[in-house]
Amino acid sequence: MPATPPDALLFIAPGCPHCPVVLQALSEMVKHGDIGRLEVVNVAAHPEQAATLGVRAAPWTRLGPFELEGAQTPQELRRWTELAGSADGITRYLEQLLRDGQLARAEQQLARHPDWLAQLLPLLTRADTPMQVRVGVGALIEDQAGSAQLQALVPALGELSRAADHSVRADACHYLGLSGSAEAVPFLRVRLEDESSEVREIAAESLEMLGM
């Protein structure tokens, strides 16, 4: 469990068949101290609050920083509660959004939490990361081209540019170029001698992008 139990916010709607299940599960978690506080809002009574948070359907749950749409089992709610407040939890949450095809929601979350960008990098190194997720990670990082958040990741991307997997090296070189940072140049110059022609080509393109 996180050091400090996360708070929860739940939107329910009249006639919703799944809302009572989620409400009961969250209430039990409050009783056991797994959740610090539970706020329940009826969408019909407060549509303006739902609109502010982009709630389109009930149940809608926020556990710590994680926003969850639709029905959630008690086991799923407990899992996200346990992951709240951890870097790995953020990685898993962003991965789940991309698995579910919710790129726009992932973009919204990164806009609210720019520091979450770093938590995308582990998804590049996992052999079991689905292609859909990898494509989504690429889109999210490309949206940050030239940003301070991406420039701060240059050292980490530099490490990835030395990974054993050539596809990871290639991705890292691409993102190093997008950073717009001169600090990326030494990492990219090394990759001009890479054993992979793809990595060499991307490193050269990234250096050209950086004006080198």
Backbone as ProteinMPNN parsed JSONL, in Angstrom:
{"seq_chain_A": "MPATPPDALLFIAPGCPHCPVVLQALSEMVKHGDIGRLEVVNVAAHPEQAATLGVRAAPWTRLGPFELEGAQTPQELRRWTELAGSADGITRYLEQLLRDGQLARAEQQLARHPDWLAQLLPLLTRADTPMQVRVGVGALIEDQAGSAQLQALVPALGELSRAADHSVRADACHYLGLSGSAEAVPFLRVRLEDESSEVREIAAESLEMLGM", "coords_chain_A": {"N_chain_A": [[0.825, -1.201, 0.0], [0.367, 2.365, -0.587], [2.317, 4.839, 1.232], [0.729, 6.896, 2.249], [-2.676, 6.547, 2.282], [-4.576, 6.749, -0.713], [-7.017, 9.212, -1.754], [-10.449, 8.943, -2.858], [-12.706, 9.548, -5.539], [-15.96, 9.3, -6.663], [-18.234, 9.111, -9.28], [-21.637, 8.658, -9.684], [-24.723, 7.477, -11.176], [-28.286, 7.768, -11.489], [-30.055, 4.719, -11.733], [-27.887, 3.356, -12.729], [-26.394, 0.257, -13.261], [-23.913, -0.713, -12.434], [-22.851, 1.028, -10.616], [-23.589, 0.697, -7.787], [-22.01, -1.531, -7.086], [-19.352, -0.664, -7.366], [-19.399, 1.461, -5.553], [-19.892, 0.1, -3.144], [-17.568, -1.458, -2.938], [-15.563, 0.518, -2.739], [-16.384, 1.761, -0.386], [-15.942, -0.249, 1.492], [-13.187, -0.35, 1.354], [-12.516, 2.112, 2.409], [-13.319, 1.7, 5.047], [-11.417, -0.15, 5.845], [-9.149, 1.315, 5.772], [-7.727, 1.478, 3.435], [-8.278, 3.422, 1.649], [-8.194, 6.91, 1.996], [-10.241, 8.857, 2.006], [-13.566, 9.086, 0.758], [-15.395, 10.521, -1.752], [-18.585, 10.946, -3.013], [-20.445, 11.626, -5.867], [-23.453, 12.507, -7.392], [-24.198, 12.336, -10.697], [-26.491, 13.326, -11.945], [-27.378, 15.229, -10.148], [-25.249, 16.992, -9.98], [-24.266, 17.947, -12.646], [-22.531, 19.847, -13.64], [-20.144, 19.563, -12.26], [-19.358, 17.077, -13.121], [-18.969, 17.64, -15.834], [-16.802, 19.369, -15.707], [-14.7, 17.677, -15.058], [-14.691, 16.044, -17.198], [-16.322, 13.807, -17.208], [-18.104, 11.326, -18.722], [-19.686, 9.12, -18.484], [-21.152, 6.924, -16.064], [-20.287, 4.247, -13.792], [-17.668, 6.452, -12.691], [-14.434, 6.719, -11.626], [-11.976, 8.14, -9.516], [-8.928, 7.35, -8.278], [-6.569, 8.318, -6.187], [-4.219, 9.59, -8.377], [-5.29, 8.332, -10.551], [-7.664, 7.943, -13.104], [-10.572, 6.213, -13.721], [-12.726, 4.725, -15.958], [-16.029, 3.444, -16.226], [-17.284, 0.138, -15.243], [-15.671, -1.377, -12.486], [-14.013, -4.038, -10.946], [-13.888, -5.166, -7.486], [-11.328, -6.19, -7.083], [-9.823, -4.954, -9.113], [-10.044, -2.28, -8.351], [-8.731, -2.355, -5.914], [-6.185, -3.022, -6.791], [-5.391, -0.721, -8.279], [-5.418, 1.091, -6.224], [-3.33, 0.172, -4.642], [-1.247, 0.707, -6.365], [-1.19, 3.416, -6.53], [0.597, 6.432, -6.206], [3.079, 5.392, -6.802], [5.89, 5.148, -9.026], [5.933, 3.033, -10.812], [3.25, 2.465, -10.866], [2.189, 4.627, -12.28], [3.345, 4.171, -14.778], [2.079, 1.741, -15.426], [-0.547, 2.59, -15.492], [-0.612, 4.475, -17.621], [0.119, 2.719, -19.639], [-2.141, 1.043, -19.653], [-4.128, 2.815, -20.529], [-3.224, 3.264, -23.156], [-3.318, 0.672, -24.163], [-6.037, 0.36, -24.213], [-6.716, 1.973, -26.257], [-6.959, 4.671, -25.707], [-5.626, 7.163, -26.392], [-6.01, 9.941, -26.433], [-6.885, 10.478, -23.834], [-4.614, 9.762, -22.433], [-2.914, 11.752, -23.344], [-4.146, 13.963, -22.195], [-3.715, 13.412, -19.497], [-0.914, 13.583, -19.348], [-0.658, 16.255, -19.911], [-1.665, 17.343, -17.604], [0.041, 16.258, -15.759], [3.05, 16.727, -16.27], [5.459, 15.601, -15.429], [5.078, 12.927, -15.616], [6.007, 11.99, -18.002], [8.495, 10.722, -17.973], [7.845, 8.226, -17.054], [7.047, 6.779, -19.178], [9.202, 5.647, -20.429], [10.048, 3.06, -19.411], [8.303, 1.385, -20.788], [9.344, 1.164, -23.287], [11.413, -0.6, -23.089], [10.495, -3.056, -22.355], [10.018, -6.337, -23.361], [7.531, -7.455, -23.764], [5.796, -5.432, -24.351], [2.997, -4.354, -26.105], [2.602, -3.652, -29.64], [0.75, -1.642, -30.201], [0.833, -0.145, -27.877], [3.491, 0.714, -27.914], [3.456, 2.352, -30.187], [1.706, 4.29, -29.265], [3.202, 5.349, -27.144], [5.253, 6.511, -28.605], [3.815, 8.519, -29.954], [3.017, 10.12, -27.813], [5.479, 11.003, -26.797], [6.493, 12.35, -29.0], [4.735, 14.476, -29.093], [5.852, 16.046, -27.17], [8.063, 17.222, -28.21], [10.999, 19.113, -28.098], [10.371, 20.139, -25.613], [10.84, 21.132, -22.15], [10.475, 18.999, -20.464], [11.054, 16.74, -22.052], [13.699, 17.272, -22.719], [14.849, 17.003, -20.229], [14.961, 14.321, -20.044], [17.057, 13.445, -21.553], [19.573, 12.277, -20.545], [18.584, 9.76, -19.636], [17.501, 8.738, -22.003], [19.833, 8.615, -23.414], [21.091, 6.495, -22.126], [19.337, 4.458, -22.912], [19.945, 4.438, -25.59], [22.059, 2.793, -25.728], [21.141, 0.273, -25.412], [20.672, -3.323, -25.547], [18.836, -4.268, -27.41], [18.228, -3.508, -30.715], [16.014, -2.114, -31.674], [15.163, -0.632, -29.506], [17.372, 1.039, -29.221], [17.135, 2.439, -31.606], [14.666, 3.786, -31.276], [15.351, 5.375, -29.078], [17.322, 7.029, -30.184], [15.792, 8.464, -32.021], [14.08, 9.898, -30.295], [15.958, 11.357, -28.9], [16.786, 13.124, -30.858], [14.419, 14.575, -31.155], [14.388, 15.948, -28.804], [15.764, 18.33, -29.018], [17.985, 19.155, -27.733], [21.366, 20.042, -27.126], [22.806, 18.372, -25.57], [22.208, 15.862, -26.357], [23.768, 15.223, -28.49], [26.426, 13.903, -28.161], [25.643, 11.261, -27.498], [24.286, 10.492, -29.798], [26.254, 10.657, -31.782], [27.928, 8.533, -31.171], [26.295, 6.44, -31.927], [26.407, 6.519, -34.649], [28.185, 4.686, -35.462], [26.945, 2.333, -35.035], [26.049, -1.159, -35.022], [23.692, -1.715, -36.276], [22.047, -0.842, -39.206], [19.706, 0.584, -39.321], [19.676, 1.957, -36.871], [21.948, 3.542, -37.212], [21.116, 5.152, -39.342], [18.916, 6.541, -38.226], [20.186, 7.861, -36.15], [21.843, 9.586, -37.597], [19.913, 11.136, -38.913], [18.738, 12.344, -36.683], [20.853, 13.854, -35.677], [21.11, 15.635, -37.768], [18.701, 16.923, -37.499], [19.211, 18.264, -35.184], [20.947, 20.099, -36.1], [23.544, 19.365, -36.537]], "CA_chain_A": [[0.0, 0.0, 0.0], [1.108, 3.618, -0.51], [2.546, 5.32, 2.587], [-0.492, 7.616, 2.581], [-3.763, 6.007, 1.464], [-5.121, 7.736, -1.646], [-8.437, 9.55, -1.666], [-11.219, 8.469, -4.002], [-13.862, 10.313, -5.994], [-16.811, 8.417, -7.465], [-19.451, 9.658, -9.875], [-22.675, 7.657, -9.912], [-25.897, 7.998, -11.883], [-29.508, 7.018, -11.209], [-30.301, 3.592, -12.617], [-26.64, 2.719, -13.172], [-26.321, -1.066, -12.643], [-22.584, -1.009, -11.916], [-22.458, 1.994, -9.584], [-23.627, 0.176, -6.419], [-20.9, -2.467, -6.86], [-18.143, 0.136, -7.158], [-19.583, 2.199, -4.303], [-19.724, -0.833, -2.029], [-16.157, -1.839, -2.849], [-14.803, 1.661, -2.239], [-16.774, 1.971, 1.011], [-15.227, -1.242, 2.287], [-11.775, 0.028, 1.381], [-12.404, 3.207, 3.376], [-13.429, 1.103, 6.378], [-10.181, -0.86, 6.152], [-8.022, 2.239, 5.728], [-7.011, 1.422, 2.162], [-8.574, 4.714, 1.047], [-8.293, 7.891, 3.071], [-11.532, 9.549, 1.988], [-14.376, 8.787, -0.419], [-16.42, 11.51, -2.098], [-19.51, 10.394, -4.003], [-21.199, 12.689, -6.532], [-24.491, 12.062, -8.309], [-24.059, 13.09, -11.943], [-27.74, 14.023, -12.23], [-27.496, 16.373, -9.239], [-24.146, 17.929, -10.214], [-23.709, 17.744, -14.0], [-21.446, 20.798, -13.891], [-18.912, 18.99, -11.723], [-18.991, 15.999, -14.039], [-18.468, 18.248, -17.069], [-15.481, 19.942, -15.433], [-13.715, 16.597, -15.043], [-14.808, 15.26, -18.415], [-17.02, 12.55, -16.939], [-19.108, 11.104, -19.757], [-20.54, 7.994, -18.113], [-20.963, 6.414, -14.705], [-19.457, 4.868, -12.76], [-16.375, 7.071, -13.012], [-13.71, 6.694, -10.355], [-10.606, 8.628, -9.426], [-8.197, 6.799, -7.13], [-5.314, 9.044, -6.244], [-4.129, 10.287, -9.667], [-5.787, 7.486, -11.633], [-9.063, 8.093, -13.474], [-11.03, 4.934, -14.25], [-14.068, 4.812, -16.515], [-16.806, 2.225, -16.325], [-17.323, -0.82, -14.14], [-14.396, -1.88, -11.973], [-14.206, -5.047, -9.907], [-13.173, -4.85, -6.251], [-9.916, -6.532, -7.257], [-9.21, -3.907, -9.925], [-9.966, -1.065, -7.533], [-7.666, -2.552, -4.926], [-4.909, -2.987, -7.519], [-5.034, 0.666, -8.57], [-5.141, 1.735, -4.942], [-1.981, -0.237, -4.242], [-0.271, 1.292, -7.285], [-1.227, 4.877, -6.41], [1.759, 7.026, -5.538], [4.333, 4.762, -7.213], [6.277, 5.397, -10.411], [5.488, 1.878, -11.598], [1.811, 2.594, -11.022], [1.953, 5.58, -13.365], [3.678, 3.461, -16.015], [1.02, 0.757, -15.705], [-1.777, 3.319, -15.822], [-0.47, 4.98, -18.987], [0.09, 1.548, -20.52], [-3.521, 0.59, -19.759], [-4.835, 3.749, -21.405], [-2.803, 3.022, -24.535], [-3.865, -0.643, -24.539], [-7.472, 0.532, -24.451], [-6.916, 2.9, -27.36], [-7.345, 5.983, -25.179], [-4.476, 8.054, -26.54], [-6.397, 11.306, -26.069], [-6.902, 10.577, -22.372], [-3.22, 9.74, -21.995], [-2.398, 13.094, -23.621], [-4.709, 14.845, -21.167], [-3.041, 13.134, -18.225], [0.434, 14.135, -19.424], [-0.781, 17.71, -19.839], [-1.872, 17.672, -16.191], [1.185, 15.764, -14.981], [4.184, 16.662, -17.206], [6.528, 14.75, -14.903], [4.776, 11.529, -15.932], [6.64, 11.612, -19.266], [9.59, 9.79, -17.695], [7.323, 6.892, -16.769], [6.804, 6.071, -20.438], [10.421, 4.999, -20.923], [10.109, 1.613, -19.168], [7.506, 0.648, -21.772], [10.172, 0.95, -24.478], [12.401, -1.65, -22.845], [9.846, -4.332, -22.04], [9.831, -7.157, -24.56], [6.123, -7.817, -23.929], [4.974, -4.255, -24.629], [2.331, -4.51, -27.401], [2.926, -2.647, -30.642], [-0.181, -0.521, -30.04], [1.331, 0.674, -26.777], [4.729, 1.358, -28.387], [3.058, 3.44, -31.092], [1.147, 5.332, -28.417], [4.319, 5.99, -26.436], [5.912, 7.367, -29.579], [2.972, 9.692, -30.202], [3.049, 10.969, -26.622], [6.792, 11.643, -26.703], [6.602, 13.3, -30.11], [3.98, 15.667, -28.697], [6.679, 16.815, -26.239], [9.293, 17.614, -28.908], [11.567, 20.395, -27.72], [9.909, 20.6, -24.304], [11.77, 20.985, -21.032], [10.293, 17.65, -19.915], [11.791, 15.787, -22.882], [15.125, 17.583, -22.575], [15.299, 16.458, -18.946], [15.105, 12.868, -20.189], [18.184, 13.128, -22.438], [20.467, 11.267, -19.974], [17.927, 8.452, -19.622], [17.431, 8.293, -23.389], [21.203, 8.263, -23.771], [21.299, 5.129, -21.645], [18.572, 3.553, -23.772], [20.594, 4.36, -26.897], [23.074, 1.739, -25.636], [20.441, -0.968, -25.068], [21.021, -4.485, -26.366], [17.848, -4.386, -28.481], [18.456, -2.434, -31.686], [14.805, -1.301, -31.825], [15.181, 0.321, -28.398], [18.387, 2.034, -29.576], [16.589, 3.272, -32.678], [13.669, 4.677, -30.676], [16.05, 6.342, -28.234], [17.966, 8.013, -31.065], [14.728, 9.315, -32.563], [13.609, 10.806, -29.253], [17.058, 12.274, -28.609], [16.698, 14.18, -31.854], [13.249, 15.393, -30.87], [14.603, 16.744, -27.592], [16.277, 19.644, -29.368], [19.044, 19.494, -26.782], [22.744, 19.776, -27.547], [23.322, 17.285, -24.736], [21.936, 14.594, -27.032], [24.712, 15.027, -29.585], [27.43, 12.846, -27.944], [25.004, 9.943, -27.554], [23.948, 10.2, -31.187], [27.478, 10.457, -32.57], [28.376, 7.159, -30.915], [25.421, 5.519, -32.647], [26.745, 6.533, -36.077], [28.986, 3.478, -35.687], [26.156, 1.205, -34.541], [26.018, -2.344, -35.892], [22.418, -1.728, -36.998], [21.932, 0.234, -40.206], [18.542, 1.404, -38.945], [20.098, 2.856, -35.795], [22.875, 4.521, -37.807], [20.34, 6.088, -40.156], [18.12, 7.408, -37.353], [21.13, 8.728, -35.436], [22.248, 10.623, -38.533], [18.761, 12.027, -39.104], [18.545, 13.117, -35.449], [21.925, 14.846, -35.634], [20.763, 16.668, -38.746], [17.605, 17.66, -36.889], [19.819, 19.127, -34.171], [21.828, 21.047, -36.772], [24.915, 18.877, -36.445]], "C_chain_A": [[0.861, 1.253, 0.0], [1.279, 4.046, 0.939], [1.34, 6.084, 3.1], [-1.612, 7.084, 1.702], [-4.331, 7.078, 0.54], [-6.583, 8.041, -1.337], [-9.125, 9.071, -2.935], [-12.394, 9.395, -4.267], [-14.655, 9.414, -6.925], [-18.026, 9.177, -7.966], [-20.404, 8.504, -10.154], [-23.845, 8.317, -10.627], [-27.115, 7.164, -11.528], [-29.711, 5.899, -12.227], [-29.069, 2.88, -13.117], [-26.495, 1.352, -12.493], [-24.978, -1.382, -11.995], [-22.175, -0.103, -10.754], [-22.521, 1.43, -8.158], [-22.465, -0.761, -6.096], [-19.615, -1.705, -6.554], [-18.233, 0.897, -5.844], [-19.368, 1.301, -3.091], [-18.259, -1.203, -1.838], [-15.322, -0.704, -2.271], [-15.124, 1.934, -0.768], [-16.061, 0.998, 1.931], [-13.748, -0.883, 2.41], [-11.535, 1.216, 2.314], [-12.423, 2.645, 4.796], [-12.124, 0.438, 6.811], [-8.946, 0.042, 6.073], [-7.218, 2.194, 4.446], [-7.188, 2.719, 1.381], [-8.766, 5.713, 2.178], [-9.664, 8.538, 3.165], [-12.25, 9.195, 0.7], [-15.424, 9.876, -0.582], [-17.277, 10.92, -3.208], [-20.375, 11.522, -4.552], [-22.21, 12.058, -7.478], [-24.443, 12.945, -9.545], [-25.318, 13.899, -12.239], [-27.891, 15.275, -11.369], [-26.434, 17.429, -9.507], [-23.516, 17.694, -11.585], [-22.545, 18.681, -14.294], [-20.12, 20.271, -13.382], [-18.415, 17.863, -12.617], [-18.392, 16.568, -15.317], [-17.064, 18.806, -16.879], [-14.385, 18.891, -15.513], [-13.796, 15.72, -16.292], [-15.469, 13.91, -18.212], [-18.152, 12.394, -17.947], [-20.071, 9.977, -19.408], [-20.213, 7.565, -16.686], [-21.007, 4.884, -14.731], [-18.146, 5.42, -13.34], [-15.648, 7.246, -11.694], [-12.343, 7.338, -10.494], [-10.0, 8.107, -8.133], [-6.808, 7.422, -7.119], [-5.259, 9.791, -7.566], [-4.804, 9.545, -10.812], [-7.282, 7.684, -11.851], [-9.508, 6.84, -14.217], [-12.474, 5.062, -14.711], [-14.742, 3.452, -16.513], [-16.71, 1.33, -15.102], [-15.92, -1.286, -13.781], [-14.702, -2.925, -10.901], [-13.497, -4.609, -8.631], [-11.68, -5.133, -6.363], [-9.182, -5.46, -8.064], [-9.041, -2.625, -9.125], [-8.839, -1.184, -6.505], [-6.292, -2.482, -5.6], [-4.469, -1.554, -7.776], [-4.751, 1.45, -7.294], [-3.723, 1.421, -4.483], [-0.91, 0.407, -5.111], [-0.201, 2.822, -7.171], [0.011, 5.372, -5.67], [3.088, 6.412, -5.929], [4.616, 5.067, -8.679], [5.808, 4.256, -11.309], [3.983, 1.937, -11.838], [1.461, 3.531, -12.161], [2.243, 4.926, -14.712], [2.562, 2.493, -16.399], [-0.285, 1.44, -16.112], [-1.723, 3.846, -17.254], [-0.504, 3.832, -19.996], [-1.345, 1.072, -20.726], [-4.333, 1.501, -20.659], [-4.492, 3.481, -22.868], [-3.29, 1.661, -25.035], [-5.332, -0.517, -24.934], [-7.768, 1.512, -25.582], [-7.304, 4.305, -26.932], [-6.15, 6.948, -25.203], [-4.816, 9.476, -26.096], [-6.411, 11.486, -24.554], [-5.484, 10.557, -21.82], [-2.575, 11.11, -22.22], [-2.888, 14.086, -22.57], [-3.994, 14.655, -19.83], [-1.627, 13.707, -18.224], [0.404, 15.658, -19.376], [-0.96, 18.153, -18.392], [-0.649, 17.328, -15.349], [2.4, 15.637, -15.906], [5.309, 15.748, -16.742], [6.28, 13.276, -15.179], [5.484, 11.064, -17.197], [7.736, 10.572, -19.045], [9.094, 8.363, -17.491], [6.912, 6.136, -18.028], [8.008, 5.243, -20.86], [10.491, 3.504, -20.599], [9.331, 0.79, -20.186], [8.294, 0.373, -23.04], [11.098, -0.248, -24.321], [11.789, -3.012, -22.566], [9.558, -5.111, -23.314], [8.36, -7.46, -24.819], [5.219, -6.609, -24.172], [4.335, -4.39, -26.009], [2.677, -3.375, -28.357], [2.011, -1.426, -30.503], [0.295, 0.427, -28.95], [2.597, 1.413, -27.206], [4.42, 2.542, -29.307], [2.504, 4.608, -30.283], [2.216, 6.08, -27.646], [5.031, 6.957, -27.373], [5.128, 8.65, -29.832], [3.027, 10.659, -29.024], [4.384, 11.709, -26.496], [6.961, 12.672, -27.807], [5.833, 14.586, -29.824], [4.815, 16.594, -27.812], [7.976, 17.3, -26.888], [9.737, 19.016, -28.5], [11.179, 20.898, -26.342], [10.978, 20.402, -23.233], [11.684, 19.581, -20.449], [11.082, 16.618, -20.721], [13.29, 16.034, -22.776], [15.682, 17.027, -21.27], [15.535, 14.952, -19.022], [16.286, 12.471, -21.073], [19.155, 12.129, -21.815], [19.869, 9.861, -19.976], [17.82, 7.892, -21.034], [18.815, 7.908, -23.899], [21.544, 6.854, -23.321], [20.571, 4.124, -22.524], [19.211, 3.413, -25.154], [21.719, 3.323, -26.907], [22.453, 0.375, -25.316], [20.837, -2.099, -26.014], [20.099, -4.62, -27.578], [17.995, -3.206, -29.449], [17.225, -1.551, -31.859], [14.698, -0.267, -30.706], [16.194, 1.425, -28.691], [17.851, 2.994, -30.634], [15.57, 4.271, -32.132], [14.352, 5.77, -29.862], [16.712, 7.425, -29.079], [16.941, 8.985, -31.649], [14.288, 10.35, -31.533], [14.704, 11.78, -28.816], [17.056, 13.437, -29.601], [15.543, 15.123, -31.582], [13.451, 16.303, -29.667], [15.052, 18.159, -27.914], [17.426, 20.094, -28.49], [20.428, 19.146, -27.326], [23.352, 18.635, -26.742], [23.094, 15.922, -25.375], [23.009, 14.241, -28.058], [25.743, 13.925, -29.318], [26.847, 11.437, -28.025], [24.735, 9.546, -29.004], [25.187, 9.941, -32.037], [28.036, 9.048, -32.372], [27.577, 6.173, -31.767], [25.62, 5.57, -34.157], [27.587, 5.331, -36.466], [28.239, 2.224, -35.243], [26.168, 0.049, -35.538], [24.742, -2.413, -36.725], [22.347, -0.547, -37.97], [20.763, 1.155, -39.885], [18.933, 2.417, -37.878], [21.029, 3.933, -36.355], [22.102, 5.591, -38.58], [19.561, 7.065, -39.276], [19.018, 8.353, -36.573], [21.57, 9.886, -36.334], [21.13, 11.636, -38.761], [18.561, 12.917, -37.875], [19.612, 14.192, -35.302], [21.64, 15.988, -36.607], [19.637, 17.548, -38.183], [18.132, 18.67, -35.852], [20.801, 20.133, -34.771], [23.284, 20.662, -36.721], [25.322, 18.095, -37.701]], "O_chain_A": [[1.974, 1.23, 0.527], [0.478, 3.664, 1.792], [0.963, 5.938, 4.262], [-1.51, 7.162, 0.478], [-4.547, 8.209, 0.975], [-7.289, 7.23, -0.738], [-8.479, 8.823, -3.953], [-12.993, 9.949, -3.346], [-14.104, 8.834, -7.86], [-18.752, 9.803, -7.193], [-20.033, 7.508, -10.774], [-23.951, 9.543, -10.682], [-26.987, 5.964, -11.287], [-29.558, 6.106, -13.431], [-29.178, 1.9, -13.853], [-26.475, 1.287, -11.264], [-24.907, -2.227, -11.102], [-21.261, -0.431, -9.997], [-21.594, 1.659, -7.382], [-21.985, -0.786, -4.962], [-18.884, -2.04, -5.622], [-17.254, 0.972, -5.101], [-18.729, 1.707, -2.12], [-17.767, -1.254, -0.711], [-14.47, -0.932, -1.412], [-14.238, 2.295, 0.005], [-15.625, 1.37, 3.021], [-13.137, -1.094, 3.457], [-10.477, 1.316, 2.937], [-11.637, 3.064, 5.646], [-11.768, 0.456, 7.989], [-7.825, -0.42, 6.285], [-6.148, 2.797, 4.362], [-6.349, 3.072, 0.552], [-9.41, 5.416, 3.184], [-10.189, 8.746, 4.259], [-11.613, 9.021, -0.339], [-16.23, 10.127, 0.313], [-16.759, 10.451, -4.221], [-20.968, 12.283, -3.788], [-21.867, 11.181, -8.27], [-24.624, 14.16, -9.456], [-25.232, 15.026, -12.727], [-28.467, 16.269, -11.813], [-26.67, 18.618, -9.294], [-22.357, 17.286, -11.673], [-21.672, 18.357, -15.099], [-19.08, 20.502, -14.0], [-17.215, 17.711, -12.842], [-17.41, 16.032, -15.831], [-16.231, 18.725, -17.782], [-13.278, 19.17, -15.974], [-13.044, 14.754, -16.42], [-15.205, 12.97, -18.961], [-19.052, 13.232, -18.015], [-21.158, 9.893, -19.979], [-19.121, 7.823, -16.18], [-21.675, 4.291, -15.579], [-17.611, 4.919, -14.329], [-16.175, 7.845, -10.756], [-11.636, 7.108, -11.475], [-10.493, 8.386, -7.04], [-5.968, 7.087, -7.954], [-6.171, 10.563, -7.86], [-4.884, 10.065, -11.925], [-8.071, 7.605, -10.91], [-8.901, 6.45, -15.215], [-13.344, 5.462, -13.938], [-14.102, 2.431, -16.766], [-16.142, 1.7, -14.075], [-15.093, -1.554, -14.653], [-15.56, -2.707, -10.046], [-12.599, -3.768, -8.683], [-10.862, -4.402, -5.805], [-8.051, -5.1, -7.738], [-8.008, -1.961, -9.216], [-8.095, -0.233, -6.265], [-5.346, -1.938, -5.029], [-3.316, -1.2, -7.527], [-3.934, 2.371, -7.294], [-3.008, 2.297, -3.997], [0.211, 0.63, -4.653], [0.743, 3.441, -7.662], [0.416, 4.812, -4.652], [4.131, 6.853, -5.446], [3.692, 5.226, -9.477], [5.344, 4.483, -12.427], [3.499, 1.512, -12.886], [0.535, 3.261, -12.927], [1.489, 5.098, -15.67], [2.151, 2.436, -17.558], [-1.028, 0.941, -16.958], [-2.678, 3.684, -18.013], [-1.085, 3.96, -21.074], [-1.729, 0.733, -21.845], [-5.137, 1.029, -21.462], [-5.378, 3.472, -23.722], [-3.637, 1.52, -26.207], [-5.808, -1.185, -25.852], [-8.925, 1.843, -25.837], [-7.909, 5.048, -27.705], [-5.731, 7.47, -24.171], [-4.0, 10.14, -25.455], [-5.997, 12.529, -24.047], [-5.183, 11.253, -20.851], [-1.789, 11.576, -21.395], [-2.132, 14.944, -22.114], [-3.708, 15.623, -19.124], [-1.184, 14.257, -17.216], [1.33, 16.284, -18.861], [-0.467, 19.209, -17.996], [-0.339, 18.002, -14.366], [2.745, 14.52, -16.292], [6.032, 15.183, -17.563], [7.179, 12.456, -14.996], [5.557, 9.861, -17.447], [7.885, 9.646, -19.842], [9.83, 7.405, -17.726], [6.48, 4.986, -17.953], [7.86, 4.247, -21.568], [10.956, 2.734, -21.439], [9.658, -0.373, -20.424], [7.962, -0.543, -23.792], [11.519, -0.843, -25.313], [12.499, -4.017, -22.545], [8.925, -4.596, -24.236], [7.971, -7.697, -25.963], [3.997, -6.752, -24.194], [5.054, -4.529, -26.998], [3.006, -2.27, -27.927], [2.464, -0.295, -30.674], [0.177, 1.646, -29.076], [2.764, 2.594, -26.902], [5.048, 3.597, -29.211], [2.792, 5.769, -30.574], [2.15, 7.301, -27.508], [5.369, 8.077, -26.99], [5.706, 9.734, -29.913], [3.079, 11.874, -29.214], [4.42, 12.886, -26.136], [7.512, 13.749, -27.576], [6.235, 15.663, -30.263], [4.525, 17.787, -27.712], [8.89, 17.74, -26.19], [8.963, 19.972, -28.548], [11.612, 21.977, -25.937], [11.9, 19.604, -23.398], [12.686, 19.03, -19.993], [11.707, 15.726, -20.148], [14.069, 15.081, -22.747], [16.844, 16.626, -21.207], [16.22, 14.377, -18.175], [16.497, 11.284, -21.319], [19.545, 11.186, -22.503], [20.559, 8.888, -20.279], [18.026, 6.696, -21.242], [18.956, 6.994, -24.712], [22.205, 6.107, -24.042], [21.111, 3.066, -22.847], [19.04, 2.39, -25.816], [22.268, 3.009, -27.962], [23.169, -0.57, -24.985], [21.28, -1.86, -27.137], [20.537, -5.04, -28.649], [17.897, -2.048, -29.044], [17.359, -0.364, -32.158], [14.205, 0.84, -30.922], [15.924, 2.602, -28.448], [18.083, 4.201, -30.57], [15.601, 5.452, -32.477], [13.982, 6.942, -29.943], [16.668, 8.605, -28.728], [17.201, 10.184, -31.754], [14.141, 11.531, -31.85], [14.409, 12.904, -28.408], [17.295, 14.586, -29.228], [15.67, 16.335, -31.758], [12.762, 17.314, -29.526], [14.754, 19.089, -27.165], [17.802, 21.266, -28.496], [20.626, 18.083, -27.913], [24.309, 18.002, -27.188], [23.716, 14.937, -24.979], [23.138, 13.08, -28.447], [25.928, 13.069, -30.184], [27.482, 10.527, -28.558], [24.935, 8.393, -29.385], [25.16, 9.086, -32.922], [28.558, 8.446, -33.31], [28.124, 5.19, -32.267], [25.057, 4.745, -34.877], [27.697, 4.992, -37.645], [28.847, 1.164, -35.092], [26.283, 0.258, -36.745], [24.705, -3.084, -37.755], [22.564, 0.602, -37.585], [20.819, 2.358, -40.144], [18.571, 3.591, -37.964], [20.904, 5.106, -36.004], [22.4, 6.782, -38.483], [19.544, 8.268, -39.54], [18.665, 9.511, -36.355], [21.658, 11.028, -35.884], [21.37, 12.843, -38.796], [18.25, 14.101, -38.006], [19.325, 15.304, -34.859], [21.896, 17.154, -36.308], [19.632, 18.764, -38.373], [17.584, 19.758, -35.673], [21.412, 20.92, -34.049], [24.165, 21.513, -36.844], [26.45, 17.611, -37.788]]}, "name": "protein", "num_of_chains": 1, "seq": "MPATPPDALLFIAPGCPHCPVVLQALSEMVKHGDIGRLEVVNVAAHPEQAATLGVRAAPWTRLGPFELEGAQTPQELRRWTELAGSADGITRYLEQLLRDGQLARAEQQLARHPDWLAQLLPLLTRADTPMQVRVGVGALIEDQAGSAQLQALVPALGELSRAADHSVRADACHYLGLSGSAEAVPFLRVRLEDESSEVREIAAESLEMLGM"}
